[in-house]
């Protein structure tokens, strides 16, 4: 009964995502419970290699939770909650969310490379580092929310940058999505030691866009790599607190020639996708802004804009309905809202004839124009996991007012920081809009992707 209640609580919180992860585990558990006593006893003594390698335990919390699992003591709050359930009383929504948000799949204690003393020091280090940037959070509007988020209203990109800078000034390795890594040499030194099979440890402080700080400590020891993630949230008045501590196995790491540190978890963890990366080498602010304005949101895998050599003479080769949603978002900064699956012709043609060297007639010929409704079909794109993305690494301002962008296609899923290169010519307009004039692409480390609409 207790097991069923436990599963119900997690299903209520995580729903479909949790089902996908846990169905195999639940089936295996039921199979084990249905074994005969003789079979169960027979399984014992087969050795530790036959044991389940991952199991759900509570995160080590700063205050709300005590240790659990492996015979350790649990908090009185948890005991009271489970006692109430045993009497048929349904726990509160807040209690369910709090408990479920602290349950992750972690390595067994016997497999943990970090000692208890090291984990305690990492928690204190994370708090000490966060206090260096406390002034940024002093007047933050903090609201109730999940343990994996900062729950700060309207945390700005400039505040995010300032936190990275302050952590860097204090000597910590720090980074954010649109901010160059500070003290990157420490991460590079760690990778060098790893290649030499020397024991090493490094901590990287990642500042999320919402203000949440994740302290990722990588440890290479005894031929294995693990990361200890300490999540730092904030109380009102700029007071940091440890929201979670998670130890996870790392299956591989790679530092690319251009400076991408790419790592992969053995199993999915709560705060991250399976494969993650940071750019360790700096990228100029101008290149970042050009990437954000002209490339962010363009796909290498859903249509031909980036993977076909084209210009005004053969631009019709790239015209397909599914590209419009991304082009609309890039051009307007807003998400597309199609009524009844249709897009008015003035909207569709207005965007396409500005963003590409095409005529209305060409757009109508290739993008499904319906004369009866004077509209175009909305064709949804189903995203694919881990697609490559483009980043501007250099540019040239031409005499005719156009800009040539030199772009590297980064494909972390294949440990590639230059899978292919693009030269894209852009024509900016005075009102802030622009037109893609041409694209050329060259294969480098990887074969060119096949657009989703052309897959068999």
Protein Blocks (a to p, Z undefined) as FASTA:
>chain_A
ZZmmmmmmmmmmnmmmmmmmmmmmmmmmmmmmmpcfklmmmmgonajklpcfbdcddddd
fklpcceejhiacdfklmmmmmmmmnopacdfklmmmmmmmgccdddfklpmbdfklmmm
mmmmmmmmmmmmmmmmmmpccddddfkbgkighiafklmmmmmmmmmmnopacddfklcc
ehklmmmmmmmmmmnopacddddddddfkopacddddddeehiacdddddddddehhiac
dfbdcddddfbdcddfkopacdddfbdcfkbcfbdcddfbdcdfklmmmmmmmmgopafk
lbmklmcccdfklmmmmgcfklmmmmmmmmnopacddehhiacfklmmmmmmmmpccdfk
lmmmmnopafklopaddddddddehiacdddfbdcddfkopacdddddddfknopablba
cdddddddfkopacdfbdcdddfkbccdddfklpZZ
